[in-house]
Each structure stands twice: as structure tokens, then as C-alpha cells.
């Protein structure tokens, strides 16, 4: 196991996660994206593309552990994949596995097959044009390298079952490209804008879509994470600490 890591927690200490001291570390985006995932049937299969330290999968596993799902995570950086796998073990999530796989290359693993996943979750690199971080791990996590957002989305579509669902978080400015890439391939888009505070512009957006669907697009009411004092809003508390899904919140 890598020696330069920290032992952290998600969902108000419900989930343990190991992360590198100097490198890519999960943000609240991962927890928020996990909360968007819905309609996963018992025994369903979920694929985390670009899993990083595994935060999305771990939060989702905590919520779905009674549904006998299987979660596979694909991560380019071997150190992150190893830490993510160790986190899954530390939480007792024996149904979660992480693989050190480069999705730009042919995948030689029979268990990771196209058209075999009920849901795809992904927090892809945000930009092809930002100045890369001097930290190699952060640069690999945040910047596309010869594999842009269009190729990333097409990989997600390829791995989803017919009428499988895709969930992604990204910058707001990526929304036009996301919609363009998904056009005629997936429908039923659900767009959730994320705001840090009232009066500020949204910087992130969560997009859900269903492969092969022709359903229309919907934009949900804004999700605001902090109040004027800087504390979590009640809705944010329910997601980021209690681990509820957005569907749970709508029912309460």
C-alpha cells in the first residue's frame, strides 16, 4: 500500500476513504453525483469511469449496499486505483472493485464488457485547455490528454446496456458539448445546476441521461450547497452528510 496517504471520511464519517497526501483528492462533486443515481435495480451493475480515489462509488455503495449491486471502477493512475480498492475493503464493500485500466486502450478484461452496465457514473477531467497542474496526479485527473470529453462520453455510452443510464458531473461550460455528443444516442436528459450560494452563477452541473431514450430534456431546480453564512443548506446536509439521494429529498 502507498505510504504517503491520508485516512479521510465521507458522509459524516459513514464512509472511510484513503487519499494521496499530494495528488488528486475527492471533492463534494463526487458525493453530489452519487446522490443523483436512481432506479438501480437489485443485482444491477454500475461502472465508475475515471474513478479517482473511488469517492463516487464508495458513497453509492453505502446507499445501495442492501440491493446486491456490483460496482466496477476504472482508473488510469495505479496508485489511485490501489487506494480506492483498499478503501472499498476498509468499508466492507466486497461488491466494489477498482481496476487500473486506461480507457483509451482496448480493455482486455472479460468482466469489463461493453453494453453490460445498468448505470455509468463519471467525474471526467474538466478541460482540454486549462494550464495543467505541476502535480502529475492532479494534471492527469483534471485535464484531458489525447482523449476529449466527446470520446469519454462515447466510451460511457458503449459500456451502458440498452436503455442504461449515464450520470456525469462537469463544468457548466461543458454542457453544450455534453448535449451535442449525447444527441441521437441518449435522451431523457436531466440537468441539475449546482450553486455554491444564492446570487452566484452555477459553476458545476450534473447531467443524467438514458441511452437510446427519446424522452425530452428537463432542468431541475437549482441545488444550493451553502447559505449566506457559509454553512451547508438543509438540502446539502441531507446529501453531503446524511447520504440521501436527490430522490430521497424530493420525498421528504
RAJOHU-V748580 format. One record per residue. PSI is psi in whole degrees, 0 to 359 (* if undefined). OMEGA is omega in degrees with one decimal (none if undefined). NEAR is the number of other ideal C-beta (glycine too) atoms within 12 Angstrom. Layout:
psi | omega | near
PSI | OMEGA | NEAR
PSI | OMEGA | NEAR
This chain:
psi | omega | near
139 | 177.0 | 16
146 | -177.5 | 23
336 | -176.9 | 11
71 | -178.6 | 14
163 | 175.4 | 27
155 | 176.0 | 20
110 | -175.5 | 20
180 | -177.6 | 24
153 | 174.9 | 25
162 | 175.5 | 39
51 | 176.3 | 33
47 | 177.3 | 19
18 | 173.3 | 15
333 | -174.6 | 24
130 | 176.2 | 37
141 | 178.6 | 30
134 | 175.5 | 42
134 | -177.6 | 38
149 | 179.5 | 35
145 | 177.6 | 33
315 | -177.5 | 18
94 | -177.8 | 17
198 | -178.3 | 29
132 | 177.3 | 36
145 | -174.9 | 28
151 | 176.4 | 39
181 | 179.0 | 28
340 | 177.3 | 30
321 | -177.3 | 38
317 | 180.0 | 43
318 | 179.6 | 45
318 | 179.5 | 45
319 | 179.4 | 44
329 | -178.6 | 44
343 | -178.9 | 42
338 | -174.4 | 44
127 | -178.0 | 44
170 | 174.9 | 31
34 | 175.1 | 24
117 | -176.1 | 33
159 | 175.6 | 19
131 | -178.0 | 15
6 | -178.9 | 14
162 | -179.9 | 28
135 | -177.1 | 33
138 | 178.8 | 47
127 | 177.2 | 50
109 | -176.0 | 51
119 | -174.6 | 46
57 | -167.1 | 48
340 | -177.9 | 49
231 | 178.4 | 45
6 | 172.4 | 45
12 | -172.0 | 50
317 | -178.6 | 48
311 | -178.7 | 50
319 | -178.1 | 53
318 | 178.0 | 47
320 | 179.3 | 49
321 | 179.1 | 46
321 | 179.0 | 46
319 | -178.1 | 39
327 | -171.8 | 34
11 | -171.3 | 34
340 | 178.5 | 26
355 | -175.9 | 12
6 | 176.0 | 24
41 | 176.9 | 17
167 | 172.0 | 33
131 | -179.9 | 32
124 | 175.5 | 44
135 | 177.1 | 39
136 | 178.5 | 46
127 | -177.7 | 42
131 | -177.7 | 38
321 | -174.1 | 34
118 | -175.1 | 34
323 | -179.8 | 20
318 | 179.9 | 31
319 | 179.0 | 40
320 | 179.6 | 34
315 | 179.1 | 27
319 | 179.3 | 42
318 | 179.5 | 48
319 | 178.1 | 34
325 | 176.3 | 27
317 | 178.2 | 42
317 | 178.9 | 38
319 | -178.2 | 23
331 | 179.3 | 24
358 | -179.1 | 32
22 | 179.9 | 16
79 | -177.4 | 33
356 | 177.6 | 16
7 | 179.6 | 28
128 | 179.5 | 38
140 | 176.9 | 33
139 | -176.7 | 40
136 | 174.2 | 33
93 | -174.3 | 24
137 | 175.1 | 30
110 | -175.0 | 24
352 | 175.8 | 36
345 | -178.4 | 21
165 | 175.6 | 15
133 | -178.7 | 11
116 | -179.7 | 23
62 | 179.3 | 11
113 | -174.8 | 19
337 | -179.4 | 8
340 | -179.7 | 17
79 | -172.2 | 31
147 | 175.5 | 17
153 | 175.7 | 24
34 | -176.3 | 20
5 | -176.1 | 24
136 | 178.3 | 38
329 | -179.2 | 34
142 | 175.3 | 43
130 | 176.3 | 51
141 | -176.1 | 52
136 | 169.9 | 46
82 | -172.0 | 44
167 | 172.2 | 46
142 | -172.0 | 37
333 | -169.4 | 33
149 | 170.7 | 22
347 | -167.8 | 23
345 | 178.6 | 15
151 | 174.1 | 18
121 | -178.0 | 11
147 | 175.0 | 20
146 | 174.8 | 19
343 | 175.5 | 12
120 | -173.2 | 18
322 | -179.5 | 20
315 | 179.1 | 31
321 | 179.6 | 25
318 | 179.4 | 22
326 | -177.6 | 29
328 | -171.1 | 37
345 | -176.1 | 31
131 | 175.0 | 26
142 | 179.0 | 29
98 | 179.4 | 24
27 | -179.6 | 15
89 | -172.0 | 23
183 | -177.2 | 23
324 | 178.5 | 35
313 | 178.9 | 23
323 | 179.5 | 22
313 | 180.0 | 36
320 | 179.1 | 37
326 | 174.7 | 28
316 | 178.4 | 33
317 | 178.6 | 42
320 | -178.7 | 37
325 | -175.6 | 27
341 | -178.3 | 35
146 | 172.8 | 38
162 | 169.4 | 26
129 | -177.4 | 19
17 | 171.2 | 24
164 | -174.9 | 36
148 | -179.7 | 41
133 | -179.8 | 47
130 | -175.0 | 50
145 | 171.8 | 49
141 | -179.4 | 43
178 | 175.3 | 38
153 | 179.0 | 30
322 | -177.2 | 24
346 | 177.2 | 19
351 | -174.5 | 34
316 | 177.7 | 28
318 | -180.0 | 18
322 | 177.5 | 28
312 | -179.1 | 37
320 | -179.9 | 25
317 | -179.1 | 17
322 | -177.6 | 29
344 | -177.2 | 36
131 | 179.7 | 19
1 | 177.4 | 14
330 | 179.8 | 28
151 | 179.7 | 36
196 | -177.8 | 24
35 | -178.4 | 24
135 | 173.3 | 33
121 | -174.8 | 32
125 | 179.1 | 33
108 | 177.0 | 39
138 | -178.3 | 27
126 | -179.5 | 40
137 | 175.6 | 26
316 | 179.8 | 25
158 | 174.3 | 22
137 | 178.0 | 16
348 | 176.4 | 12
159 | 175.8 | 17
150 | 175.6 | 16
136 | 177.3 | 28
337 | -179.7 | 23
158 | 177.9 | 34
140 | 171.9 | 36
133 | -179.9 | 43
129 | 172.7 | 44
143 | 179.6 | 41
159 | 178.7 | 39
122 | 179.4 | 32
137 | 175.7 | 34
358 | -179.1 | 21
151 | 175.5 | 25
11 | -177.1 | 16
154 | -178.5 | 17
167 | 179.8 | 13
147 | 175.3 | 22
143 | 173.4 | 16
121 | -177.7 | 19
161 | 173.4 | 24
152 | -176.9 | 17
146 | 175.2 | 26
119 | -175.3 | 38
124 | -173.0 | 27
330 | -175.1 | 34
147 | 174.5 | 23
185 | -175.5 | 18
333 | -179.1 | 12
353 | -179.5 | 9
358 | 177.6 | 11
158 | 176.4 | 15
140 | 171.2 | 24
166 | 179.7 | 25
319 | 178.6 | 19
318 | 179.9 | 30
322 | 176.6 | 30
316 | -177.6 | 22
326 | -178.7 | 27
307 | -170.2 | 40
337 | -179.8 | 36
315 | -178.3 | 25
339 | 177.7 | 25
20 | 177.6 | 30
156 | 174.4 | 30
167 | 175.7 | 32
327 | 176.2 | 32
321 | 176.1 | 21
316 | -176.3 | 18
319 | -179.7 | 26
338 | -177.9 | 18
352 | -177.3 | 10
* | none | 14
